[in-house]
Amino acid sequence: MNGIDRRSFLRTLGLRAVASAASTRSPEIARPPSLPWPPHPIRCAPIDELRLLALQEGLPLPDAALEMLGRRTVRLTGLRPGTRVAEAWLRTPAGLDNTGRLSAGETIVLDIDRSADALAATELTGTGWLTVELSTDEDEDEDDGDLPVVGRSRCLRIEFRHPRERPSARGGLPLQLDPHLQLPRVWSEPVQELGLDTAGQAAYVRVRDRLAETQGLEADQGAGAGLALHRLLGYPDDTSGTMPAECAEIAGPGEWTLLAQLSIGRASRVFVWTAPGDAGSRTVGLLR
């Protein structure tokens, strides 16, 4: 999805539901189960720094390819000591079990302050609060349910509301927004399409590792299993690379890109994907 298409889509969030609107199904909400937090990024590297790392490691990619691969992502993490104002809130159903399984009709709610500094120069920047609700079918046993299971993923309903005033903090998990520059894994489709040889792929891995290190992070191992990895934009923490194809199977072809990723329970994650289409932008919510 090009920048213009994505910005156009995100400016209209909340003006229309891009999937069937979810009603209020689970009024009792609670903090998500506790998982260890990943490190806070200490800075967000500029794209010029990525170019320099590529030059130092002998990565044979033109600047245009590096600019295409390097994406700004925003981690949603626990508040640092002394931080008193939350920039996002996450609410999950009370009693969500340790596997992250959502019962019929339950809803996950993410509230995001679009004026947060971390969202500046991204497609999500704006005013007011954006609310994203993801939910399951009210009756999982119905034969005519319209939320399919595709590949490894279970589809969720999505509703967007914007603009909103500051949401209630009752029962939610307060989060702060931490931006950093991100590269996809070497086996991902965008990298494989570049046709790097073995030496080039090794150089790419070194660049990716060093980029993470310069921002106070570690290149993901096992897609961050067992960590509370919530993020907006960028690339998902995933080991399969199949979700864009699953989105295409559900809602048609397109350049599917990540809007949000949420860890729930101790073994599951929710992903919200967007893509442009003839009838406007589309979204798909997937639970893994």
N, C-alpha and C positions, 0 to 999 in steps of 0.2 A: 504494500500500500504506500503510495507516495505521500509526502508530508502534507500536501494540500488536501488530499482526500481524507486523511486522518484528522486534520484540524477541523475540517468541515463537519465530520462526523461527531467529534467530541464537543464542538460548540452547540450541537443540537441535543446533547444528552438530556433526558428528562422531559423534552418536549413531546416525545413519543416513545412508547415502549417498543423495542426492537424484537422482543419476544413476548409471548402471552404474559400479561401482567400478573404477578403473584399477589394474591390477597394476603391479609395478615393472618397467618396460620398458627404461629407459635408466639403468643405474647410474652411468655416467660423466657428471658434471655439471661445469659451468664457469660463470664469470662471464659475464653477457650482454655482447654486443658494446658497445663504448663509444659512447655518444651524449652530446652536451652536456646538462647539467642545466638545467632552468628555474630561475628565482630561488627562493630559500627565502622563504616568507611570513614577514614580520616580526611578525605578530600575527594573531589571528582576530577580526574585527569582530563586535560583538554585533548582534542584530537591531534594537535601538533605533537604532543608527547607520544602518542601512539605511532605517529610517523617516525619519530626519532628512534623509538624502540625497534621498529621494523628495520630501520637502516642499520642499527647496531648489531642486530641478530642475523642480518643477511636474508631477511624475508623478501622474496622477489615478487612483491605486489605493488602495483601503482597506487598513488594516493587515492584515486577514485574508489578503488576496491576497499582500501582501509576505511575510508569515510562511509562506505556502504555497510561494512561489517560492524564498525564501532557504534554502539548505541548507548545512549544515556538511559540508565535504569534507576529506579528509586526504591530503596529498601524501606519497608515499614518495620521498625524495631521498637523495643521497649524504651521508655524514656531514660535518658542519661540522668545520673544524680544531679539534682539541682534544677532539672527541667520541670516546669510547672504547667506549661500549656501544651496540650496534645494537639497534633496536626491531623490525626485520624483516630477513629474508634472502630474496633472490631467486636461484633456481637454474634455469638453462636447459640444454638438452642441449649437450654439447661438440660443436663443429663446426656450431652453428646458423649458417646462411649469412646473408649481409648482407641478404637480402630478408625475413628472419624466417620462412621456410618451415619448418614442422615436418615431419620425415620420419615415416614410418609407425611408430607405437608410441612416439614420443618424448613426454617429459613435462616440463612446466614446474611448478616447486614454489615456492610463496610461503608463508613462515612469518611469523606476526604475533604479537607480544607483546600480548595483550589487556589487560594491566595498564598499558600505556603511558599517560602523562598525556594525550596527544593524542586518545585514544579515549574519555576521560571524557565522559559525557553523550551518547554515541552508542550505536547499537544493537550495536556490536562490543565495548563495554567488558566486561571480565570478568577471569578468572584464567587462568593458564597460556598456552600457545601454541596458536594455531589454524593448522593446515596446510591449504592449498588446493592440490590437484594437478589439473592440466589436461593432457589427453593426446589424441592422435589414435588412429584405428583402427590395430590391429596390421598389417592388410593392406588398404591403400587400394584394391587392385585387385579385392577381392571384390565381386561384384555385389550381395550381400545385406548390405552394410555398413549399419549403423543410425545413422550420424552424417551427416546430410544437409548439403548446401550450399543455403542459402536466401538469395536476394537477393545481397548483396555478401559474405555471411558464410559461413564454414565452421564447423559445429558441433563442439564438443569434449566429451569426457567430463570429468566433475567428480567428485572425491572430497574430502570434508572429514574431518579428524581433529582432535578436541578432547576433553578437554584433553591437551596434551603438555608434557613438560619442555622446557627450552631445547634447540633443535635443534643439530646439528653445524654449525659454520661452514665446514667444509671445502668449498672450491670455490664458495662462494656470494658474492653481492654484498651487503655490509652496507648497511642503509638506516636512516634516521631518519624519524619521522612528524611532519609539519608541518600543523596544521589551519588552515583559513581558511573564510570565508563565501563562498558562490558563488551566482551567478544564471545561469539558462540564457540561451542566445542569443535574440535578439529574434524570430527566425523559428521558434523551437521551438514545439511544440504547446501546452505549458502557457501560454506568453505569447500566442500567437495566439488561444487560447480566450477571452482577456480582452477582445477586441474593441477594442483601442486604435486610435485614428485615427493619421494620419501624425505629427502633433505629439506624441501620446502615445508613439509608438514611438521618436521621436527623443529624448524625455526619458528613456525607459527605457534606451536605449543610453548616454546620459550618466551615468545612475545606475550602470549596470553598470561603465563605465570608471572612475568615481571610486571605487567600492567596491573594485575591484582595486588601484587606486593607493594607497588608504589602508592596504592590507595589504602593500605593497611588491611588487606584482605588476603585470603588464600584461594587459589583456583579451586573450584568445587571438586570434591571427591565424593563419588557416589551420589551426586546431585543433592548433597546436603541432607542425607537421610538422618532423621532424628533431631533436626533443627527446626525452629520456627522461622521458616523462610517465606516471608510475605514480601511481595514486590509489585511495583507498577511499571509498565512498559519494559522494554529490553527483551531479553531472552528468558525462557522458562528454565527452572532447575529440573531437568528431566533427563532420563537416560535412554529414551526410546526414539525421540524425534518423529513420532508418528502423529502427533496431535494436529498439525496442519492438514494432513490427509483426512483425519477423522472429521475435522470441521468441514472440509470440502464435501465429504460424504453426506453430512447432515444438511448443510446450507448452500452447497454449490462451490465451484472453484473460485479462487481468488488468492491474493497475497495475504494470507492470514498472519496477523501479528498479535503479540501479547498485549492485553490491556491491564490485567491484574492476575496475581497468583497469591493464594492464601493457603497456609498450612492449617489443617483442622485435625482434631484428634491427635493421635501419635503416629499414624501411618498413611494419612490421605492428604491430598491437596486439591484445591479448586482452581481452575484456570478459566479466565474470560478472554476470548479471542475476538478480534474484529477484522473485517475485510470490506472493501467497497464492492458495490454491485450495481446492476442496472436500475434497481428500484431504490437505491440509497444504500447506506452502509448496513452491514449485518453483524450480529454478534452471536457467539455460541458459548455457553457455559458448560464446562466439563468437570466431572468429579472423578478422581483417580485414587 
